[in-house]
């Protein structure tokens, strides 16, 4: 079948609402605590990278593809840090085709290694194909359970796409499979990309510069709001009501997971002692690291630490408010004098800017609330 090119639409047009797409930490925490928003920490995401000739353009120094590769490596680390129960895959498109670099993985090591090996050591070539990239990513996601998310994050650098068939039928198929497509278009605004985002319920953004691109990309590392209609859900938004008329509600279900023990060492080598193996509690097979998916019984294996880290995505720390002071005040956490303070709205403890950032980004627990007798 003869390939056709989708025309470029207003390459110099920038979105007027780009600043609204950047959600700050304080606003996310405030919205979650006010409305009790439910977030899905079991995520299946395929990262699609445009590695065509459009990535060689130098409006993003040193070039677009180098910026994408560097940011994608950091994105993989943040993704698994915030969603340890998630899986991330990598697909690249160039020469009019799409190829799977890594399947859905449960750890950032292989993703980062393959990114460095495949993208950083090669330059963009040929044309990109949005339809082939979607088909390849959908083949990985369609086998995943509906209790977890199905997401495709596209980092697009070209100003066109070369597709072998009807791209709009592929968009409709992605919507039927409950796949959300989020797109960051470095090469400008394209009608075909915005149409894909609208039909699948995703977001479409155009970055202004390198820093803005990283901000948009890293915002997708946070656990998304679960807007899918389900039995017993208390969400009552117009968007969900509209979707519930088109898509049947998801039944409640449990996800089978295993908590393996450390396998017994058969030798006394230093490598086996420093890098312990884990034994699947169902089939007794051995895995090298956690989290992982058992190759024999296909259950997710993880530790209690991963469940605890996922808890922070479901219940974020309470927001803090700025405090106006006339003289330096001692920070509750570090006992250092600070002129700009943040105060916890629950326990009224005051923290300096550095401690407040550490509490909300790393610790995820307010020390003042933890030390209070009632634990609030």
N, C-alpha and C positions, 0 to 999 in steps of 0.2 A: 504494500500500500504506500502510496506517495506521501512523503512528509509535507506538512504545511507549517507555515510560520505564523504565530499569533502576532499581530501588529503591536508595535510599541505605542503606549498611550501616555502622552504628557510626561516625558521623562524628567522634565524640570519642575513638575508639580510636586509640592510638598504638602503633607497633611497638616491641616490647621489645628487638629486636636492631638498632636503628638505629645504635648506636655501633659495632657490628661491621662495618657496611657502609662505614665510613670507613677506608680503608686508607692509612696514613701512608707517607711516602717511604721511611723506613728499612725498614719491613716489606716493601714492594714489592721493594726492591733485594735484601734478604736472601733472599726467597723465590725470586726469579729466578736468583740466583747459586747457590743451594743445589740447586735442582731443574732448572736449565737450562730454564726455561719458554719455550716458543715463542710469540712475539707476532706478530700480523698487523698490519702497518703500512699495507697497502692496504685502506682502509676506505671504505665507502659508507654514509653515515648520512643519514637524514631526520629533522630536528628538527620535532616536532609541538607547537604551542603552542595551548593552550586560550584563545581570545580571547572567550569568552562572558561573560554577566553575572556569573558567578562570579569573574571577574578584577577586578571593581569592589569587592570586599570589602576592608576596611581592617584586617584583622588583621595583614597585612604592610604596613608603612607605606612610601610613601603609599597604595598598594594592591597587590594581588597581581600584576596585569598589568604595572605599572611595574617591580616587582622582577624579574619574569620577563624583560622586555625588556632591562633593564640587564644581568642576569646572562647572558642568551643572547648578547649582543654580545661580552662578554668570553669566553664559551665558544667562540665561533667563532674568535676570535684564538688561543686556546690550542689548539684542535683542529688548526689548520693549522700551528701552531708545533711541536707534538709529532708530528703525522702529515702531513708535507708531501705525501705521495702520496695522501692521502685526498680524498674529495669529500663535500660537505655540502649538503643541500637544506633548504628551509623550507616547512612547510605549517601553516596556521592553520585552526581550526575555530570557527565561530560561526554563528548563525542556522540551526542544524540542518544545516549543510553544511560542506564543506571546500574550500579553495582553495590552489593552489600559488602561493606567493610567489616562490620561486626554485627552479629545477631543481637538479640535482646540479652544484655548482660546485667548482672546484679552487683557489679563492682566497677570502680573507675579505672583500675589499673590497665585492663586490656583496651578500654576506650582511648585512654590517653596515649598508650603505646602505638596503637594503630593510626591515631590522628597524626602523630609525629612521623610515622613511617610512610603514610600514604599521601598526605597533603603537603606537609612542610617540605618534603624532599622532591616535590614535583610542582610544575607550574600549570596554570589553567590551559585547557586545550579543547577545541571543538565548540559545539553548541550544547546548551542544556535542554533537557526534555522534562517538562513538568509532569506529563502524563506517565512516562516510564518511571519517574521517581515515585509518584503516588502509587502506582501498581506494585512496585517493589516494596515500599513501606507497608502498604495494606496487606500484603501477603504475610508479613511478620506479625501484624497486629490482629488479624481476623481470628487466629487460633487462641487468643487470650480471653480469659473469662470476663464477662461483662461487669463483675463486681469491682474491677479495677478500671482505670481510665485507659482510653486509647487515644494517644496524642501523636501528632506529627508536627514537628517544628522545622520550618523551612527557612534556610538562610540563602536568599537569592541575590545573585550579583549581576545577572544578565539583564538586558533590556528587552528580551523576547524569549520565546520558547519554541522548540521544534518538536511537534507531537505527531505520532503515527496515526492517531485516530481522533475520535470525538472526546475532547477533554472534559466537556460538560457532563457527559454520561459517567465519566470516572468520578467527578465531583459528587453526583447524585449517589453513586454507589458508596462513596466514603461516608456520606451522611446517613445512609441506611445502615451501615455497620457501626454507627455511633462513634465515628472517628472525628476528632476535633483537629483542625488544621490551623496552626498559628504561623504567621509569615512575617519575616523581617526582610524587607526589600532594600538592599543597598543601592541597586541600580536605578532607583526612581519608582514612581507609582505606575503599576500596570493593572489594567482592568481585569485581566484574567486572574491575577492573584487576589485582588479584592473580592472578586466573585467567589473564589474558592473559600476564602475566609468567611464570607457571609453565609454561604450555603451549609457550611459545617459548624457554624457557631463559634468560630475562632476569632482571632484578632489579626489585624493587618497594620503594620507600622512601617514608616520610612525614616531611618535615622538621619540626623543632620550632620553628624561628625563621628569620629571614632569613639569618643567617650559616651556619646548618646547611644551608639550602637551597643556598647557593652552594658549600659543600663537597661536597655530594652531586652537584651538577651538574658541577663541575670535575673530579671523579674520573672522569667518563666521557670526558674528553679524552685520557686515557692510552690507548695501544694495548691492545686487549683480548687476553686469553689465547686462543690458537687451540686450541680443544678439538674441532674437527671431525675425524672419522676420515679419514686419508689414507694413501696408500701410503708406507711407509718411516717412518712416524711412530713416535717412541720413547715418546710419552706413553702411560701405562698406568694410567688411572684408572677407577674403577668407573663414573663418569658417562659417560666416553667409550665404555666397553664396552657400556653400555646403549644409547647412541645408535647405535653401529655396527650393532646388530641391527635397527634401524628404518630407518636411512638408509644407502644404499650409499656406499662409500668414494670420495673424490675422487681422480681420477688426477693424477699429477704433470704440470704444464704450465708453459710459459714465458709471460711477459707481454711483449708488444712495446711498447717505449718508444723515443722518439727524443730525441736530444740536439742541439737546433738551434744554428746559428750566428747571430750578429747579422747582420741583413740590411743590405745596402748602402744608404746614404742617397741618396735621389734629389734631395733639396734640402738646403740649408744652413741651414734654420731652426733656431732655438735649441730649439724644442719637440722636433724630431725627433732632435736631438743628445742632449738630456737624457733623452728617453724612447725608447730604441732599440727597433726591431722585431726579431722573430726569424723565421727561415726554417725551415720544416719540412724535415728531411732526406729525407723520402720523396716528397712531392708539391710541395715548394718554395712552399707557401702561406705567408702571413704571419700571425703572431699578435702580439698587443700585449704580452703578459706571460707569465711562467712562474711556476708550472706551468700548463699549459693542455691542452685536448684539441683536436686539429686538426679543424676543421670539414669538411675534405675527405676525409682518409683515416682519421679517427677513432682515431688513436693518441695516447697520452699523451706530452706534451712536457715535459721538465724539464731541470734543470741538475744538474751533479755535486754542487752544494751541497745540493740536496734529498735526494739519495741519502745523503750524509754525515749529514744531520740525522736521516734515518730509521734510520741505523745505531745511534744512541743509544737509540732505542726498543727495538731488538732486543737490544742488549748494554748495559744500564745500568751506571753507575759502581758500583764496589764500595762496600759499606756502610761506614760509619765507626762507631767505638765511642767512648763518653764516657771521658774520662781524668780521674782525680781527682788534683789537684795541691795542694801546700801554698803555693806562691808563684807569681807570674805567670811564664809561659813565652812565649817569642817564637814567633809564628805563622810557619810555613814560607812562606806565601804573601805576606802583607803586612808581615812583620817587625815587627809591633806586639805589645806585651805583652798577654796575655789570661789571665784567671783561669779561664775555662771553655773546655776544648779538646775537639776531636774528633780521633781518630787513625785513619788509613787502616789497614785490616787487612792490606793487601798490602805496602806500603813502610814502614809505621810512621811516616809523616810526620804531624806535628800541625798542626792548623788551628784558628783561632778559629771561633766560631759563624757569623759573617757569611761568612767565606770558605768554610766547609763547605757552607753553604746555596747559595752561588753556584756551587760546583763541581758539586753534584748537580742543581741546577735549570737552570743556564745553560751552564756550561762542559762538563759531562759527561765530563771527563777529570781524573784526579788529577795535579797538577803533579809530585808526588814520583815517581809511577809513570812518567810520561813522561820524567823526567830520569834515571831509573835506567838502567844499561847494558843490562840484559836486557829493559827495557820493560815490566816487570810492574807 
